[in-house]
């Protein structure tokens, strides 16, 4: 379950499914039965939602979506970002990026939305996504030890978390031991 504040309402996701729910404007405790939007396809569960500068980003197991629109929810439009992503521990052959390996790694920073993918830390800025892991740390995301640091243990993704603090993205992860 994740939620955020977006355009004077609470927006949230349930544990399973592909439905986004939102409250009435200025009344976060009040939800109408019709205040929901299906995003993606069945089986492509929503995993995280975040609002940045009035734009709502929704992560699923395979894609990233933008929900555009004004304060009037009738004008909201869902569009899929043109990137290939996966949240499974193994990359999909031919995928352009592997996104959101762990849902608690999403953090808003100065340049956009940071998150852990299966092969490094990514930055989502506007509608572009790129791996920002530097060359020295890149092997950590591929099962190699770097300067005494053990690699990321993706089998325990539920324990991986990230945060933005004082101009830096911090990542905490279990290691392969």
Buried (B, 14 or more C-beta within 10 A) or exposed (E): EBBBEBBEBBBBBEEEBBBBBBBBEEEBEEBEEEBEBEBBEEEBBBBBBBBBEEBBBBBBBBBBBBBEBEEEBEEBEBEBBEBBBBBEEEBBEEBEBBBBBBBBBBBBBEEBBBBBBBBBBBBBBEEEBEBBBEEEBBBBBEEEEEEEEBBBBBEEBEEBBBBBEEEEBEBEBBEEE
